[in-house]
Amino acid sequence: MNRTTHDRGRDRDEEGRARSARPRDGLGRPLPYGAEGVPRQPEGVVRDPVATLREAQRLLDAGMPFHAHEVFEDAWKSGPEAERDLWQGLAQLAVGLTHAARGNAAGGARLLRRGADRLAAAGAGEGAGAFGPGAPGSGSPAPGPYGIDVGGLVSWARELAGRTEGTERTEGGAGDGAAGPVVVDAAAEAPRLRRNTS
């Protein structure tokens, strides 16, 4: 990274694009220069869908949803147009979890719901996102494209959005709105992206 005087000290990559060189924590928050951060995800990596899901799941399980969002962002930028809503929806879920873990309840809930809506639409559409009924008599939809648990992710995101805002009822009857917003543990709340295929 280079810093130049004409851009007021902004970090630049080798092509001259603005890109912060500050280290980041596991939730993507910038740390002071010289601080120990977590390794950043390289940008522009082209992965096949299964590798994308595997890497994103690893990052989610490690409590690094911001970094998982970057993996999904690479997928939507390099993948076919027909799958854009799928990968953008997954990226929005990851960023929503990031905000919820940072304590931004309103922003987290908004992004979780937006991602759920986009993912639901992508899962119900034509082409790569189409999926129909599951096994006969199972009562559950078939996995979405690449084995993605679209229905499970949509439910997870909507439930977490309500819980983050303090409006979702839980087993003990809590969550009637009186408790208020909560900060979540990103690793503990990490969703399963794919249905168990074994």
URMO-V476268 format. One record per helix or strand. SS is the DSSP state (H for helix, E for strand). FROM is the first residue (numbers start at 1). LEN is the number of residues. If there is no record, write none. Layout:
ss = {SS	SS}
from = {FROM	FROM}
len = {LEN	LEN}
This chain:
ss = {E	E	E	E	E	E	H	H	H	H	H	E	E	H	E	H	E}
from = {2	11	18	24	30	38	49	65	81	105	127	133	141	145	148	150	194}
len = {2	2	1	1	1	1	13	14	22	20	3	1	1	3	1	16	1}
